[in-house]
Amino acid sequence: MLVVEDNVPLAENIFEYFGEQNYVLDFASDGLTALHLLAVNEYDVIVLDVMLPGLNGFEICKRIRQDLRCGTPVILVTAKDHISDKETGFNAGADDYLVKPFNLKELSLRVQAHTRRDTRSSNLLSFESVSFNPETFDVYQKGTLVTTLTGHGARIFESLLRAYPRPLSHEQLVEQVWGGRSTESNTVRTHVYALRKQLNESTQRNLIKTLHGRGYILNDNASS
């Protein structure tokens, strides 16, 4: 668990409480330190103060989601209790919002809930609001199951998700999906077309873009 908090006594209380429950904890007192730790380490949950020196918690949360493309659950903790503050936090990508002062038992219950949820979804590959489980081939949009892929289409989508933001060429898809076996371009195009059609119908988004002469890539302008 990463605790981002500039109030040292509160951070010490959190460390003592969760340390007794056998959590492994990291600490950052400011946003830049937190972002560095997140860039080099993996965490199961982030407890993030809002009123921090330099970058505030809302800005840090946005960077976690947009720059680091990190889906780790974020629990914002702050004395800012207006509904507009909560709206700002959730719009920044937070998963939970706990108003100070709070009981450490309540924080513990929320951490447990989010880590259980994250364990269930730890294998998901995500692109914007769309996620894919490479074990079950299920596709989710904003957490809701919208379709289940099959066969080559599932493996193509997994390859595109793992490659993003890089495109995949015909040769790379053949290597990753067909194991390098000789496969005609028309076969690849047919499977990509079928996958694109299924995803478009289930998500109402144009998720796969063709780069003529280069291959395929997930579409940043997926709503178009």
C-alpha positions as CSV (number, residue, x, y, z in Angstrom):
1,M,0.0,0.0,0.0
2,L,1.3,3.5,-0.9
3,V,0.4,6.2,1.6
4,V,0.7,9.8,0.3
5,E,0.3,12.1,3.2
6,D,2.2,15.2,4.4
7,N,0.7,15.1,7.9
8,V,3.5,13.0,9.6
9,P,1.6,12.1,12.8
10,L,-1.4,10.8,10.7
11,A,1.0,8.9,8.4
12,E,2.6,7.3,11.4
13,N,-0.7,6.3,12.8
14,I,-1.7,4.7,9.4
15,F,1.7,2.9,9.3
16,E,1.3,1.5,12.8
17,Y,-2.3,0.4,12.3
18,F,-1.7,-1.3,9.0
19,G,1.7,-2.6,9.9
20,E,0.0,-4.6,12.7
21,Q,-2.2,-6.2,10.0
22,N,0.9,-7.3,8.0
23,Y,0.5,-4.8,5.2
24,V,3.6,-3.7,3.3
25,L,3.6,0.0,3.1
26,D,5.5,2.8,1.2
27,F,5.3,6.5,2.1
28,A,5.4,9.7,0.2
29,S,4.9,13.2,1.6
30,D,4.4,15.0,-1.7
31,G,3.1,14.3,-5.2
32,L,6.4,14.1,-7.1
33,T,7.7,11.4,-4.8
34,A,4.5,9.5,-5.1
35,L,4.6,9.6,-8.9
36,H,8.2,8.4,-8.8
37,L,7.3,5.5,-6.5
38,L,4.3,4.5,-8.7
39,A,6.5,4.6,-11.8
40,V,8.9,2.0,-10.4
41,N,6.7,-0.1,-8.0
42,E,3.4,-1.9,-8.1
43,Y,0.9,-1.4,-5.3
44,D,-2.5,-3.0,-4.5
45,V,-4.0,0.3,-3.2
46,I,-3.1,4.0,-2.9
47,V,-4.2,6.1,0.1
48,L,-3.9,9.7,-1.3
49,D,-4.2,12.9,0.7
50,V,-5.7,15.9,-1.3
51,M,-4.1,18.9,0.3
52,L,-0.4,18.3,-0.5
53,P,2.5,20.6,-1.2
54,G,3.0,21.2,-4.9
55,L,0.7,18.9,-6.8
56,N,-2.6,18.3,-5.0
57,G,-4.2,14.9,-4.7
58,F,-6.7,15.6,-7.5
59,E,-3.8,16.4,-9.9
60,I,-1.8,13.4,-8.8
61,C,-4.8,11.1,-9.3
62,K,-5.2,12.4,-12.9
63,R,-1.5,11.7,-13.6
64,I,-1.8,8.2,-12.1
65,R,-4.6,7.4,-14.6
66,Q,-3.5,9.4,-17.7
67,D,0.3,9.5,-17.6
68,L,1.2,6.3,-15.8
69,R,-1.9,4.5,-17.1
70,C,-2.1,2.9,-13.7
71,G,-5.4,1.3,-12.6
72,T,-4.5,0.7,-8.9
73,P,-7.4,1.7,-6.6
74,V,-7.1,5.2,-5.2
75,I,-8.7,6.2,-1.9
76,L,-8.7,10.0,-1.5
77,V,-8.5,11.2,2.1
78,T,-9.2,14.8,2.8
79,A,-11.0,17.4,5.0
80,K,-12.7,18.8,1.9
81,D,-16.2,17.5,2.3
82,H,-18.3,19.4,-0.3
83,I,-20.0,17.4,-2.9
84,S,-18.2,19.5,-5.6
85,D,-14.9,18.3,-4.1
86,K,-16.0,14.7,-4.2
87,E,-17.1,15.2,-7.8
88,T,-13.7,16.6,-8.6
89,G,-12.0,13.6,-7.0
90,F,-14.1,10.9,-8.7
91,N,-13.7,12.7,-12.1
92,A,-10.0,12.7,-11.6
93,G,-10.1,8.9,-11.4
94,A,-10.4,8.1,-7.7
95,D,-12.2,5.0,-6.6
96,D,-13.2,6.1,-3.1
97,Y,-13.3,9.3,-1.0
98,L,-12.9,9.4,2.8
99,V,-13.4,12.6,4.7
100,K,-11.1,13.5,7.6
101,P,-11.1,13.0,10.5
102,F,-11.8,9.3,9.9
103,N,-11.6,6.1,11.9
104,L,-8.7,3.9,10.9
105,K,-11.0,0.9,11.1
106,E,-13.1,2.4,8.3
107,L,-10.1,3.1,6.2
108,S,-9.1,-0.5,6.7
109,L,-12.5,-1.8,5.6
110,R,-12.3,0.3,2.5
111,V,-8.8,-0.9,1.7
112,Q,-9.9,-4.5,2.1
113,A,-12.9,-3.9,-0.2
114,H,-10.7,-2.4,-2.9
115,T,-7.9,-4.9,-2.7
116,R,-10.5,-7.8,-3.0
117,R,-12.0,-6.1,-6.0
118,D,-8.6,-5.5,-7.5
119,T,-7.5,-9.1,-7.0
120,R,-10.5,-10.2,-9.1
121,S,-9.6,-7.8,-11.9
122,S,-5.8,-7.8,-11.6
123,N,-5.5,-9.7,-14.9
124,L,-7.5,-7.2,-16.9
125,L,-6.0,-5.3,-19.8
126,S,-7.4,-1.8,-20.2
127,F,-7.8,0.9,-22.8
128,E,-9.6,4.0,-21.7
129,S,-13.0,2.8,-20.3
130,V,-12.7,-0.7,-22.0
131,S,-11.2,-3.7,-20.3
132,F,-10.4,-7.2,-21.4
133,N,-9.8,-10.4,-19.4
134,P,-7.4,-12.5,-21.4
135,E,-8.3,-15.6,-19.4
136,T,-12.1,-15.5,-20.0
137,F,-12.1,-13.4,-23.2
138,D,-14.7,-11.1,-21.5
139,V,-14.8,-7.4,-22.6
140,Y,-16.0,-4.8,-20.1
141,Q,-17.0,-1.2,-20.6
142,K,-16.9,1.0,-17.4
143,G,-16.9,-2.2,-15.4
144,T,-20.0,-3.8,-17.2
145,L,-19.6,-7.0,-19.2
146,V,-20.6,-6.1,-22.8
147,T,-19.4,-9.1,-24.9
148,T,-17.2,-12.2,-24.9
149,L,-14.6,-12.7,-27.7
150,T,-13.6,-16.0,-29.2
151,G,-10.5,-17.6,-30.9
152,H,-8.4,-15.4,-33.1
153,G,-10.3,-12.3,-32.4
154,A,-9.6,-12.5,-28.6
155,R,-5.9,-13.0,-29.3
156,I,-5.8,-10.1,-31.7
157,F,-7.5,-7.8,-29.2
158,E,-5.1,-8.9,-26.4
159,S,-2.1,-8.3,-28.7
160,L,-3.3,-4.8,-29.6
161,L,-3.9,-4.0,-25.9
162,R,-0.5,-5.2,-24.8
163,A,1.2,-3.3,-27.7
164,Y,-0.6,0.1,-27.2
165,P,0.4,2.9,-27.9
166,R,2.4,1.1,-30.6
167,P,0.8,-0.3,-33.7
168,L,1.0,-3.9,-34.7
169,S,2.0,-4.9,-38.2
170,H,0.6,-7.8,-40.2
171,E,3.8,-9.8,-39.5
172,Q,3.7,-9.1,-35.7
173,L,0.0,-10.2,-35.6
174,V,0.8,-13.4,-37.5
175,E,3.7,-14.1,-35.0
176,Q,1.7,-13.4,-31.9
177,V,-1.7,-14.8,-32.9
178,W,-0.9,-17.5,-35.4
179,G,2.5,-18.5,-34.0
180,G,4.4,-17.3,-37.1
181,R,2.6,-19.8,-39.4
182,S,2.2,-18.6,-43.0
183,T,-1.0,-16.6,-43.0
184,E,-2.4,-14.6,-45.8
185,S,-3.1,-10.9,-45.4
186,N,-6.8,-11.5,-46.3
187,T,-7.1,-13.9,-43.4
188,V,-5.7,-11.3,-41.0
189,R,-8.0,-8.6,-42.4
190,T,-11.0,-10.9,-42.1
191,H,-10.4,-11.6,-38.5
192,V,-9.7,-8.0,-37.7
193,Y,-12.9,-6.9,-39.5
194,A,-15.0,-9.4,-37.5
195,L,-13.3,-8.3,-34.2
196,R,-13.8,-4.6,-35.0
197,K,-17.5,-5.2,-35.9
198,Q,-18.2,-7.1,-32.6
199,L,-16.4,-4.5,-30.5
200,N,-18.2,-1.6,-32.3
201,E,-21.6,-3.2,-31.7
202,S,-21.0,-4.0,-28.1
203,T,-19.2,-0.8,-27.0
204,Q,-20.6,1.7,-29.5
205,R,-17.0,2.7,-30.2
206,N,-14.7,2.4,-33.1
207,L,-11.8,0.8,-31.1
208,I,-9.5,-0.5,-33.9
209,K,-7.9,1.7,-36.4
210,T,-6.2,0.6,-39.6
211,L,-2.9,2.2,-40.5
212,H,-2.5,1.6,-44.2
213,G,0.9,0.0,-44.9
214,R,1.7,-0.2,-41.1
215,G,-0.9,-2.5,-39.5
216,Y,-3.4,-1.8,-36.7
217,I,-3.7,0.2,-33.5
218,L,-6.2,1.0,-30.8
219,N,-8.0,4.1,-31.8
220,D,-7.5,7.2,-29.5
221,N,-10.5,8.8,-31.2
222,A,-12.6,5.7,-30.4
223,S,-15.9,7.6,-30.2
224,S,-15.7,8.7,-33.8
